[in-house]
Amino acid sequence: MVDTGATYSFMPASMLRELGIAPHRTMTFRLADGRTAEYPVGRGIVRVNGYAEVVAVCFGPDDARPLVGVVTLEELGLGVDPVKGELIDLEPTL
């Protein structure tokens, strides 16, 4: 699932560990309901629509649904077409 309201991508910790991704820090995040929570963060290769980049990934509970956040989309040069509900290629700016 893609969530443009989420900063980083969020994946089940067990899945990230199986892929050989290790956390290198812990960060505090504001959740949608206003609470805060701490999660470990690591770096992994994320592939979406044929593009791949090394991005920050948060280690969530093992029952968490994988979520692609806006930083991952930007790193991949992708955006969301809100009308069609599809990912689109962006023309990045410098």
Legacy VTK file of the C-alpha trace (Angstrom):
# vtk DataFile Version 3.0
C-alpha trace
ASCII
DATASET POLYDATA
POINTS 94 float
0.000 0.000 0.000
1.180 3.546 -0.743
0.498 6.270 1.835
1.534 9.818 0.910
0.775 10.838 4.498
3.539 8.552 5.774
7.093 9.850 5.670
9.034 6.571 5.595
8.206 3.077 4.404
7.039 0.671 7.101
7.495 -3.094 6.851
7.151 -6.106 9.157
10.426 -6.499 11.087
10.556 -10.249 10.390
10.368 -9.617 6.643
13.168 -7.037 6.778
15.387 -9.359 8.838
14.760 -12.227 6.365
16.000 -9.884 3.632
19.186 -9.228 5.614
18.295 -5.647 6.527
19.497 -4.510 9.942
18.381 -1.425 11.852
21.001 1.255 12.438
18.986 3.690 14.574
15.675 4.201 16.339
13.369 7.094 15.498
10.230 8.503 17.092
7.229 8.791 14.764
3.887 10.562 15.046
1.096 8.073 14.289
-2.140 8.858 12.453
-4.089 8.855 15.724
-1.741 11.449 17.268
0.246 9.075 19.491
4.018 8.692 19.141
5.948 5.439 18.839
9.577 4.465 18.430
10.638 2.113 15.641
14.024 0.851 14.474
15.060 2.124 11.030
17.423 0.531 8.520
18.289 0.833 4.840
17.140 -1.536 2.158
16.554 -1.746 -1.558
12.922 -1.106 -2.421
11.583 -1.964 -5.877
8.394 -0.368 -7.193
7.176 -0.297 -10.804
10.551 -1.452 -12.126
12.561 1.172 -10.215
14.893 0.327 -7.320
16.613 2.534 -4.725
18.199 2.172 -1.311
15.816 3.853 1.121
15.046 4.089 4.829
12.643 1.402 6.056
10.988 1.220 9.464
10.829 -2.096 11.326
7.178 -2.516 12.258
5.321 -5.260 14.122
5.301 -8.623 12.369
1.582 -8.256 11.598
2.044 -4.796 10.001
0.940 -4.271 6.431
3.839 -3.120 4.222
3.488 0.585 3.539
5.395 2.705 1.020
5.872 6.258 2.280
6.476 9.534 0.480
10.278 9.567 0.943
10.505 6.207 -0.840
8.293 7.492 -3.652
10.442 10.601 -4.043
13.662 8.547 -4.042
12.160 6.413 -6.820
11.010 9.479 -8.780
7.369 8.487 -8.409
4.223 10.309 -7.374
0.539 9.486 -7.016
-2.206 10.451 -9.435
-5.049 10.983 -6.939
-7.763 10.781 -9.606
-6.662 7.458 -11.092
-5.135 6.098 -7.871
-1.989 5.141 -9.790
1.717 5.783 -9.435
3.166 8.144 -12.008
6.681 9.092 -13.052
7.729 12.520 -11.803
10.125 14.985 -13.328
12.380 15.701 -10.342
13.597 19.246 -9.765
17.071 20.387 -8.771
LINES 1 95
94 0 1 2 3 4 5 6 7 8 9 10 11 12 13 14 15 16 17 18 19 20 21 22 23 24 25 26 27 28 29 30 31 32 33 34 35 36 37 38 39 40 41 42 43 44 45 46 47 48 49 50 51 52 53 54 55 56 57 58 59 60 61 62 63 64 65 66 67 68 69 70 71 72 73 74 75 76 77 78 79 80 81 82 83 84 85 86 87 88 89 90 91 92 93
